[in-house]
Amino acid sequence: MRQRVKIVIKEEIVRELYAIAGEDAVQTAEPMKNHTTFRVGGPADYFVAPHTEEEIRKIVALCEEKEIPWFVTGNGSNLVVSDEGYHGVILSVYKNFQGIKVEGNRIRAKAGSMLVSISQAAREAGLSGMEFASGIPGTLGGGVRMNAGAYGGEMKDIVQNVTVLTRDGEIRELEKEELGFGYRASVIKDRGYVVLGAELMLVPGDKEKILARMQELKNKRVEKQPLEYPSAGSAFKRPEGYFAGKLVMDAGLSGYAVGGAKVSEKHCGFLINAGGATASDVMELIRQIQAKVKEQFGVQLEPEIQFLGEF
């Protein structure tokens, strides 16, 4: 009986999603392993790739009205979705909600724009300050939400203001001082806002020097990170006074695996899909790493990866 009710509800919701975003933008039972860099995860009931702010607002309003869970994703570079999938609406801004505009020393971009693409646009315009993000495989929306950073730079260093959709359905512009940026944290994340776009402030620089710095950082990543395998980037937040990867290595866990999920021998701060990994493998590997590091060093590692669905 419950299955029949679910199908009826699904058909009704699909029709409404079609009306908002168009049939080409809506998929059902869409495997989330196709939309995350770890390449794991079961199907989302509804997967929608909206084109405009208004479509995003209407989809969120529909979900709130119908009491359907919803979640916004970008490139899925920091996300592991349950093997059971996600029983709700996934709003993917990565596919259709992109756009980058350079005006003087400022860059205005939509949430689905890749940080790599924005960094390239900055270089082409002779703007410096975003080199640190040139290899982060995520979108602007995700980068702003979690204050992404690498090699001494963070999004908080360059963000001027952010356009968000609040839980009440209001589109607002938040200035830098309102964003409450911290280590992998922001007001946006705390309050469940949806990033729609952001304005970045950079400084004039020499194009060749900018390119050289970007290449230098790329070489470091290739040398030190397991880029040849699917992963979700750095698996754990940096504990105060420690480095997560070194703790994992010192605990003797280099190469340690649960199913197809494995601690990278190249960089123990990364967990990789060595082949055929499931989301459950990833979760169990994280639990075992946390237990062993806690037992040996008294440090509680906190995942930097976000988990979605039931585990």
C-alpha positions in Angstrom: 0.0 0.0 0.0 2.7 2.5 0.9 4.5 1.8 -2.4 1.3 2.6 -4.4 0.9 5.9 -2.5 4.5 6.8 -3.2 4.0 6.3 -6.9 0.9 8.5 -7.0 2.7 11.2 -5.1 5.7 10.9 -7.3 3.7 11.4 -10.5 2.0 14.5 -9.1 5.3 16.0 -8.0 7.0 15.2 -11.3 4.3 17.1 -13.2 4.8 20.1 -10.9 8.6 19.9 -11.4 8.1 19.7 -15.1 6.0 22.9 -15.0 8.7 24.7 -13.1 11.9 23.6 -14.8 10.9 21.8 -17.9 10.9 18.1 -18.7 14.6 18.0 -19.8 15.7 19.3 -16.4 13.9 16.6 -14.3 14.9 13.0 -13.8 13.5 10.3 -11.5 15.3 7.5 -9.7 18.6 9.1 -10.8 21.7 7.3 -9.5 23.7 9.7 -7.3 26.9 7.8 -8.0 26.8 9.6 -11.4 26.8 13.0 -9.6 29.4 12.7 -6.9 33.2 12.6 -7.3 33.4 9.5 -5.0 31.2 7.6 -7.5 29.0 6.0 -4.9 25.4 6.5 -4.0 21.9 5.2 -4.7 19.1 6.9 -6.6 17.4 10.2 -5.8 13.7 10.1 -6.1 13.7 13.4 -8.0 16.8 15.0 -9.6 16.3 18.5 -11.0 18.8 20.8 -12.7 17.1 24.3 -12.5 18.1 27.2 -14.9 17.2 30.3 -12.9 17.0 31.7 -9.4 13.2 31.8 -9.8 13.1 28.1 -10.7 15.2 27.3 -7.6 12.9 29.4 -5.4 9.7 27.7 -6.8 11.2 24.2 -6.4 12.1 24.9 -2.8 8.7 26.4 -2.1 7.1 23.2 -3.6 9.2 21.0 -1.5 8.3 23.0 1.7 4.6 23.0 0.8 4.5 19.2 0.1 6.9 18.4 3.0 9.4 16.8 0.7 13.0 16.7 1.8 15.3 18.6 -0.5 19.0 19.1 -0.9 21.2 21.3 -3.2 24.3 19.9 -4.8 27.0 21.2 -7.1 29.7 19.0 -8.5 29.3 16.5 -5.6 32.9 16.8 -4.7 32.4 16.7 -1.0 29.4 14.4 -0.8 28.7 10.8 -0.2 25.1 9.7 -0.7 23.6 6.6 1.0 23.4 3.3 -1.0 19.7 3.6 -0.4 19.6 6.9 -2.2 17.8 10.1 -1.3 14.1 10.1 -0.8 13.4 13.7 -1.8 14.4 16.3 -4.4 18.0 16.9 -5.4 18.5 20.4 -6.9 21.7 20.2 -8.9 23.0 23.7 -9.8 26.0 22.4 -11.6 24.5 21.6 -15.0 22.3 24.5 -15.9 23.0 27.3 -13.3 26.3 28.7 -14.4 27.7 32.1 -15.5 30.8 34.2 -14.9 31.0 38.0 -15.4 34.2 40.0 -14.9 33.8 43.7 -14.0 37.0 45.5 -13.2 38.5 43.8 -10.1 35.3 42.0 -9.3 33.9 38.7 -10.6 30.2 37.9 -10.3 29.3 34.2 -10.8 26.3 32.0 -10.3 26.4 29.2 -7.8 26.9 26.4 -10.2 30.0 27.9 -11.8 33.1 25.7 -11.1 35.8 27.3 -9.0 38.3 26.1 -11.6 36.5 28.0 -14.3 36.3 31.2 -12.2 40.0 30.9 -11.5 40.7 30.7 -15.2 38.5 33.7 -15.9 40.4 35.6 -13.2 43.7 34.7 -14.8 42.6 35.8 -18.2 41.5 39.1 -16.8 44.8 39.6 -15.0 43.2 39.3 -11.6 45.1 37.6 -8.7 43.8 36.2 -5.4 42.0 33.1 -6.6 45.0 30.9 -7.5 44.4 28.8 -4.4 41.1 27.6 -5.7 42.3 26.8 -9.2 42.4 23.1 -8.4 39.4 22.7 -6.1 36.9 20.5 -7.9 33.8 22.1 -6.6 31.3 24.8 -7.5 31.1 28.4 -6.2 28.0 27.6 -4.1 29.6 24.8 -2.3 32.9 26.6 -1.9 31.2 29.6 -0.3 28.9 27.5 1.9 31.8 25.6 3.5 34.5 28.4 3.1 36.6 26.1 0.9 40.3 26.6 1.1 43.7 25.3 0.0 47.3 26.2 0.1 46.9 29.1 2.5 43.8 30.7 0.8 40.1 30.5 1.7 36.9 31.8 0.1 36.5 34.3 2.9 39.6 36.1 1.6 37.9 37.1 -1.7 34.1 37.0 -1.1 32.5 40.4 -1.0 28.8 39.4 -0.9 26.6 36.4 -1.5 23.1 36.1 -2.9 21.1 33.5 -1.0 17.7 31.9 -0.8 16.6 31.7 2.8 14.5 28.9 4.3 11.5 31.3 4.2 11.8 31.7 0.4 13.3 35.1 0.5 16.2 36.1 -1.9 18.7 38.2 0.1 22.2 39.6 -0.5 24.5 39.1 2.5 27.6 41.3 2.8 31.0 39.8 3.8 30.7 40.8 7.5 27.3 38.9 7.7 28.6 35.6 6.5 30.3 34.4 9.7 33.1 32.5 7.9 35.1 30.1 9.9 37.1 26.9 9.2 34.9 25.0 6.8 31.9 27.0 8.2 29.6 29.9 7.4 26.3 31.4 8.4 25.0 30.0 5.1 25.8 26.4 6.2 24.4 27.0 9.7 21.1 28.4 8.6 20.5 26.2 5.6 20.5 28.9 3.0 20.9 28.2 -0.7 23.7 30.0 -2.4 22.5 31.5 -5.7 25.6 33.6 -6.6 28.5 35.6 -5.2 30.7 38.6 -5.9 34.4 38.1 -5.5 37.0 40.9 -5.1 40.4 40.3 -6.5 43.5 42.4 -7.2 45.3 43.2 -10.5 48.2 40.9 -11.2 50.6 39.8 -13.9 49.0 37.0 -16.0 52.2 35.0 -16.3 52.8 35.1 -12.6 49.3 34.1 -11.9 49.6 31.2 -14.4 52.9 30.2 -12.8 51.4 30.0 -9.4 48.4 28.0 -10.6 50.8 25.6 -12.3 52.9 25.3 -9.1 49.8 24.4 -7.1 48.7 21.9 -9.8 52.1 20.2 -9.6 51.8 19.9 -5.8 48.4 18.3 -6.1 49.5 15.8 -8.7 52.5 14.9 -6.6 50.7 14.6 -3.3 47.1 13.8 -4.0 45.5 10.6 -5.4 43.9 12.4 -8.3 43.8 9.2 -10.4 41.1 7.7 -8.1 37.5 8.8 -7.4 37.4 10.5 -4.0 35.7 13.3 -2.0 38.9 15.2 -1.4 40.2 15.7 2.1 38.2 13.3 4.3 38.7 14.9 7.7 38.8 18.4 9.1 42.1 19.5 10.5 42.1 18.9 14.3 43.6 21.8 16.2 47.3 21.2 16.6 47.4 18.2 14.3 47.2 17.2 10.7 44.5 14.6 10.0 46.5 12.7 7.3 49.5 12.3 9.6 47.3 11.0 12.4 45.8 8.4 10.0 49.3 7.5 8.7 50.8 7.3 12.2 47.9 5.0 13.3 49.2 2.5 10.7 46.2 2.9 8.4 47.9 3.7 5.1 46.3 1.5 2.5 43.7 0.2 5.0 40.5 -0.7 3.2 36.9 -1.6 3.9 35.4 -3.2 0.7 36.3 -0.9 -2.2 36.9 2.2 0.1 40.6 2.7 0.9 43.0 5.0 2.7 45.2 6.4 0.0 48.9 5.5 0.4 49.8 8.6 -1.5 48.0 10.9 1.0 46.4 9.4 4.1 44.1 12.3 4.5 42.3 11.1 1.3 39.9 8.1 1.1 39.5 6.7 -2.4 37.2 4.4 -4.3 39.7 1.8 -5.3 37.0 -0.1 -7.2 33.4 -1.1 -6.5 33.2 0.9 -3.2 29.8 1.5 -1.7 28.7 4.4 0.5 28.5 1.9 3.4 32.1 1.0 2.8 33.1 4.7 3.0 31.1 5.2 6.2 32.5 2.1 7.9 36.0 3.0 6.9 35.6 6.4 8.4 34.2 4.9 11.6 37.1 2.5 11.9 39.7 5.3 11.3 38.0 7.5 13.9 38.1 4.7 16.5 41.8 3.8 15.9 43.0 7.4 15.9 41.0 8.1 19.0 42.3 5.0 20.7 46.0 5.8 19.9 46.1 9.5 20.1 43.0 10.7 21.9 42.0 12.9 19.0 38.4 12.8 17.6 38.5 13.2 13.8 35.6 15.0 12.3 34.6 14.2 8.7 34.9 16.9 6.2 32.8 14.8 3.8 29.1 15.4 3.9 26.8 12.4 4.1 23.3 12.4 2.7 20.5 9.9 3.2 20.2 7.0 5.7 23.3 5.1 6.8 
